[in-house]
Structure formats: C-alpha cells, structure tokens
Amino acid sequence: MIRWMSDKSLGRLALVGLLALLVVDALLVALAFRPGSAEASAPASTPVPAATSTAKPSATAAPTDTATQARPLTEAIAAVDGQRAWRALLGTCAQGGSALTVTDDGGKTWTKRSAGAAALGRVQPVAATRGFVIGAPKSCSAGEYATDDDGRTWRGPRTIDGGWSRVPGGDQPALVITPKRPDARPCGATPVIDLARVSATRAVAACADGRLVRSADGGSSWTALADVQGTVAVAARDEQGSSTVYVARVVEGCAGVEVAKVADSGASRVACVTTLLEGAEGRVSLSVVADAGWLAVADATWRSGSDLKSWSETA
C-alpha cells in the first residue's frame, strides 16, 4: 500500500534538500579557490635574468682587490744588492712631485735625495754611489740624468741612448722607451703597469690586463710570455746564465702580495708577503738582484735573501 506523505513532511524534505544543495555549493566554491586549483598547479614561469656582459674568467684569474687594481706604477723601488736600494715617487710632468730616498744599510734607514727631474720613468742605482734616472722636466721631454754621489747632485739631461723606461709624465701609459724605439707599445693600446730590463736588448712588460710580453730585439717587437692575472709589478734577474722573471701579484690565498716565478705556462708562488693593501694601488714595486729581493708596498718596504722565500719588513 502506498502511503502518501503529508504536506508537513514534504516541507521538511524540501528544506533538507535545499540545505544539502547549499552545502555542496559551498564546497565547490572552496575547492575552486584552494592552492591546488588549476592556476596554482600550473608550472611557474622561470624568471629571466637581466642581460649582462660578463667576461669568462681565465684559468689563472684572481679576485680583484679594490686597493690593488692593476694600474701603472706611481712609485718604484730598484736595488743594487741586499744593502743598497732606491725608492722613488715618480711624479708627473705638469705637477712634478717626484721624490727619491736611498738606503745603504738594507733599508734600516732611508735618506732623502733630489730626484733629478720633475717626473721619472725609471730609477736605477748601479753601484755604491752611481746611478741614473730617466725623467723629464715640465716640458715632458724625456732625458737621462746621472749621479756619482748617490743622488746628491745630478748631471743632464742627455739623450737617452740604449735605455729602457716607461715614458715619464704619466699621461702616456701605453708607451715605453726602448733602445730601438722611443714610443714602443708592448701592450698595444693597453697601459703598461711596469717594465723590467733583462739585458741591453731584452725586457719584459706587464700589461694592465694581466699579460706579460717580452722583447728580444731592443723593443722593435714584442711576443707573449704568459698570462698572469693579478700582476701589479714585474722584475727580472740572471740566474745561472739565463734570465728569470718574477712578478708581485694579488691572488686568492695570499693575504697580501704574492711573489711568483714566471714560466711560459704561467706563474708559481715563491712566497706570500702578508701585509695590508690599503692605499697600495699603483704603489707595489719589486726589485730582484743576485743576493736579495726588495718589495715596496705603499709606505712599507720588505726585503728577502737570494731565494726570495722569506721576507722581513725593514725599519
């Protein structure tokens, strides 16, 4: 028998159905806005970095220290032996500012001397009291000045004959003076930060981009020697009948200045001189002679024995 529901029962059933529909609708809305929705689960787009121009680092590249970026030297040190050396502020033609100090006791004391010219490109003591500089007056015409009394007085200028030097004055950093050319460009358009004479016909130039180049024909032509990143100064000496090149450089793993020996494939550490580099930009210079090494870093001077392995700061 079929029992018919009353109007009151039908009303209750309709109300229950309406409530069920509202609950289902609320669930659907919640699902549509949860993190697992279609938009949220779509693959996120990969951000595209802004375009940059970054040079690929070389195998010998070293971190750049802002205090010692490779730039042409503004100060130089040159030694005769382990006791006698000259330190110079190179100055400029327009403003002068060159200065010279000398030592004959291994750097314990330094005595001020006349620099001989307003601007210097090279300083070179050659004996106990003799030496010369390649410099220029305010007119910036380079010449050679000589002394026989350790810089107390000077003769010159005279014509540069057979000399090697960076061009004095500071305003032509890519040019060097050589026995064959007064305007050689060892590094092309790149500035020369330092120049080391090897012999009357041979020299090595350090370029601001880390290249070392050499000449064996008096500066008429130059060829690659090595790429030594971090180089800030270069020096050379004769060892057992052959010339050996050394650099001072700033590299990772040396909290100061590294002295390294150069070969065709690069450079290898000889010593790490631990020292502060603040204020040393353009003020790191190296000189190596038969029985000693000399290193100038800003206002400090360091000296070593002939093996260049152990360095001590002079007074």
Salt bridges, closest charged atoms under 4 A:
GLU75 OE1 - ARG87 NH2 3.23
GLU75 OE2 - ARG283 NE 2.67
ASP81 OD2 - ARG84 NH2 2.47
GLU144 OE2 - ARG158 NH2 2.71
ASP148 OD2 - ARG155 NH1 2.60
ASP183 OD1 - ARG181 NH2 3.43
ASP209 OD2 - ARG211 NE 2.94
GLU239 OE2 - ARG237 NE 2.74
GLU258 OE2 - ARG249 NE 2.51
GLU258 OE1 - ARG269 NE 2.52
ASP264 OD1 - ARG214 NH2 3.79
GLU281 OE2 - ARG71 NH1 3.74
ASP299 OD1 - ARG283 NH2 2.53
